[in-house]
């Protein structure tokens, strides 16, 4: 009967899907199809793609003795919406929105572990001994780009914000946000550079690390201030 025929066809599809989930790519499963029950397949493909791109981009940069973190940042731009993301259906296929939380979780765990092991190698007594030098360098590295950011915000505001009816942003809030964005140090990137150059235990590396911490703490506090001002 038609009912038995539909039931038999449904059972065949169920067995095929179960075989595909168990056998993986070998049994014909599409690796680009995100399955919430087994997200590891797409995650492994994304990880291999990211590592392969980073190593390929690092080949020319290693010739000029640049840290690998530079090629990793450029690889992120290439794999993101700026370059390959312009290809139709690329982002929805390779990096669907459902898989982004898994990648974010893995990246955050990686940063936490990296910063933890980095902290085990930092000479705390040396930082305390040169705390004045580190604070002065950190404040100077924040103040100079902050001042230039205030100057750059004037033409940016007049070009992109002022006179636009759909945008209602106060100039002081816009100026603080642009200035802080230009002055905050990418602390994990700084740590990667110091680690690869083997400066993390030298005097210069420890002072730079301490000044980067000072810059980061004050910069993020100012960024939170700009968000509060924009919300108010």
C-alpha positions as CSV (number, residue, x, y, z in Angstrom):
1,X,0.0,0.0,0.0
2,X,1.1,3.7,-0.3
3,X,1.4,3.9,3.5
4,X,3.8,1.0,3.7
5,X,5.8,2.3,0.8
6,X,6.3,5.7,2.5
7,X,7.2,4.0,5.7
8,X,9.8,1.9,4.0
9,X,11.3,4.9,2.2
10,X,11.4,6.8,5.5
11,X,13.2,3.9,7.2
12,X,15.8,3.8,4.4
13,X,16.4,7.6,4.8
14,X,16.8,7.2,8.5
15,X,19.3,4.4,8.1
16,X,21.2,6.4,5.5
17,X,21.4,9.4,7.8
18,X,22.5,7.3,10.7
19,X,25.2,5.6,8.6
20,X,26.3,9.0,7.4
21,X,26.6,10.4,10.9
22,X,28.6,7.4,12.1
23,X,30.7,6.9,9.0
24,X,31.3,10.6,8.4
25,X,32.7,11.8,5.1
26,X,33.6,8.3,4.0
27,X,29.9,7.3,4.0
28,X,28.9,10.3,2.0
29,X,28.1,12.9,4.7
30,X,28.6,16.5,3.6
31,X,31.3,18.0,5.9
32,X,30.0,21.5,5.3
33,X,26.5,20.7,6.7
34,X,26.4,21.9,10.3
35,X,24.9,19.3,12.6
36,X,24.2,20.5,16.1
37,X,24.3,16.8,17.3
38,X,27.8,16.4,16.0
39,X,29.5,19.8,15.4
40,X,33.0,18.4,15.6
41,X,33.1,17.5,11.9
42,X,32.7,21.1,10.6
43,X,34.9,22.4,13.5
44,X,37.8,20.1,12.5
45,X,37.5,21.3,8.9
46,X,37.5,25.0,10.0
47,X,40.5,24.4,12.2
48,X,42.5,22.7,9.4
49,X,41.5,25.5,7.0
50,X,42.6,28.2,9.5
51,X,46.0,26.4,10.3
52,X,46.7,25.8,6.6
53,X,46.0,29.4,5.7
54,X,48.1,30.7,8.5
55,X,51.1,28.5,7.6
56,X,50.8,29.4,3.9
57,X,50.7,33.2,4.6
58,X,53.6,32.8,7.1
59,X,55.9,31.5,4.4
60,X,56.7,34.9,2.8
61,X,56.6,36.7,6.2
62,X,59.1,34.3,7.7
63,X,61.6,35.3,5.0
64,X,61.6,38.8,6.3
65,X,61.7,37.5,10.0
66,X,58.2,38.7,11.0
67,X,56.4,37.1,13.9
68,X,53.9,34.4,13.0
69,X,51.1,36.4,14.7
70,X,51.3,38.9,11.9
71,X,50.4,36.2,9.3
72,X,47.7,34.9,11.6
73,X,46.0,38.3,11.7
74,X,46.3,38.6,7.9
75,X,44.9,35.1,7.6
76,X,41.9,36.1,9.6
77,X,41.3,39.0,7.3
78,X,41.6,36.7,4.3
79,X,39.2,34.1,5.6
80,X,36.8,36.7,7.0
81,X,34.1,38.8,5.2
82,X,36.7,41.2,3.8
83,X,38.3,38.9,1.2
84,X,36.8,35.4,0.8
85,X,33.6,36.5,2.4
86,X,32.8,38.4,-0.8
87,X,32.3,35.0,-2.5
88,X,28.5,34.2,-2.5
89,X,27.5,31.6,0.1
90,X,31.1,31.3,1.3
91,X,30.4,32.4,4.9
92,X,27.1,30.4,5.1
93,X,28.9,27.3,4.0
94,X,32.4,27.4,5.6
95,X,31.6,29.5,8.7
96,X,27.8,29.3,9.3
97,X,26.5,31.4,12.2
98,X,25.6,28.2,14.2
99,X,29.3,27.2,14.3
100,X,30.7,30.6,15.4
101,X,30.1,30.0,19.1
102,X,32.2,26.8,19.0
103,X,35.0,28.6,17.3
104,X,34.7,31.5,19.8
105,X,34.8,29.1,22.7
106,X,37.9,27.4,21.4
107,X,39.7,30.7,20.7
108,X,38.9,32.0,24.2
109,X,40.2,28.9,25.8
110,X,43.3,29.1,23.7
111,X,43.9,32.7,24.8
112,X,43.3,31.9,28.5
113,X,45.7,29.0,28.4
114,X,48.3,31.0,26.5
115,X,48.1,34.0,29.0
116,X,48.2,31.6,31.9
117,X,51.4,29.8,30.8
118,X,52.9,33.3,29.9
119,X,52.2,34.5,33.4
120,X,54.2,31.5,34.8
121,X,57.3,32.8,33.0
122,X,57.0,36.5,34.0
123,X,59.4,37.8,36.7
124,X,57.1,39.6,39.1
125,X,59.9,40.9,41.4
126,X,61.5,42.5,38.4
127,X,58.2,44.2,37.4
128,X,57.9,45.6,41.0
129,X,61.4,46.9,40.8
130,X,60.8,48.8,37.5
131,X,57.1,49.6,38.1
132,X,57.7,53.4,37.6
133,X,59.3,52.9,34.2
134,X,56.6,50.5,33.1
135,X,53.8,52.9,34.2
136,X,55.4,55.9,32.5
137,X,55.9,54.0,29.2
138,X,52.3,52.6,29.4
139,X,50.8,56.1,30.0
140,X,52.9,57.6,27.2
141,X,52.0,54.8,24.8
142,X,48.3,55.6,25.6
143,X,48.4,59.3,25.7
144,X,50.2,59.9,22.3
145,X,47.8,57.9,20.1
146,X,44.9,59.1,22.2
147,X,45.8,62.7,21.3
148,X,46.2,61.8,17.6
149,X,42.8,60.0,17.7
150,X,41.2,63.1,19.0
151,X,42.6,65.0,16.0
152,X,41.6,62.4,13.5
153,X,38.0,62.2,14.9
154,X,37.3,65.8,13.7
155,X,37.5,65.1,9.9
156,X,35.9,61.6,10.5
157,X,32.9,63.2,12.3
158,X,32.5,65.9,9.7
159,X,32.6,63.4,6.9
160,X,30.6,60.4,8.2
161,X,28.4,61.6,11.1
162,X,27.6,65.3,10.9
163,X,24.6,66.1,8.7
164,X,23.4,62.5,8.5
165,X,19.7,62.4,9.7
166,X,19.7,58.7,10.6
167,X,22.8,59.2,12.9
168,X,22.5,61.1,16.2
169,X,25.9,60.9,17.9
170,X,27.5,63.6,20.1
171,X,30.9,64.7,19.0
172,X,32.5,64.2,22.4
173,X,31.3,60.5,22.6
174,X,32.5,59.9,19.0
175,X,35.9,61.5,19.8
176,X,36.5,59.4,22.9
177,X,35.6,56.2,21.1
178,X,37.9,56.9,18.1
179,X,40.7,58.0,20.3
180,X,40.4,54.9,22.6
181,X,40.2,52.6,19.6
182,X,43.5,53.9,18.2
183,X,45.3,53.8,21.6
184,X,44.4,50.4,23.1
185,X,47.1,47.8,22.9
186,X,46.2,44.3,21.5
187,X,47.7,42.7,24.5
188,X,47.6,39.0,23.4
189,X,49.2,40.0,20.1
190,X,52.0,41.8,22.0
191,X,52.5,38.8,24.2
192,X,52.8,36.5,21.1
193,X,55.4,38.8,19.6
194,X,57.5,38.9,22.8
195,X,57.2,35.1,23.1
196,X,58.4,34.4,19.6
197,X,61.3,36.9,19.9
198,X,62.2,35.3,23.2
199,X,62.1,38.6,25.0
200,X,59.6,37.6,27.7
201,X,62.3,37.0,30.3
202,X,64.6,39.9,29.2
203,X,64.5,43.3,30.8
204,X,63.0,45.0,27.7
205,X,60.3,42.3,27.3
206,X,59.2,42.5,31.0
207,X,59.0,46.3,30.9
208,X,57.1,46.2,27.6
209,X,54.7,43.6,29.1
210,X,54.1,45.6,32.2
211,X,53.5,48.8,30.2
212,X,51.2,46.9,27.9
213,X,49.1,45.8,30.9
214,X,48.9,49.4,32.1
215,X,47.9,50.6,28.6
216,X,45.3,47.8,28.4
217,X,43.6,48.4,31.8
218,X,43.3,52.1,31.3
219,X,42.3,51.8,27.6
220,X,39.5,49.3,28.4
221,X,38.2,51.5,31.2
222,X,38.0,54.5,28.8
223,X,36.3,52.3,26.3
224,X,33.7,51.3,28.9
225,X,33.3,55.0,29.6
226,X,32.6,55.8,26.0
227,X,30.0,53.0,25.8
228,X,28.3,54.4,29.0
229,X,28.3,57.9,27.5
230,X,26.9,56.7,24.2
231,X,24.1,54.8,26.0
232,X,23.2,57.8,28.1
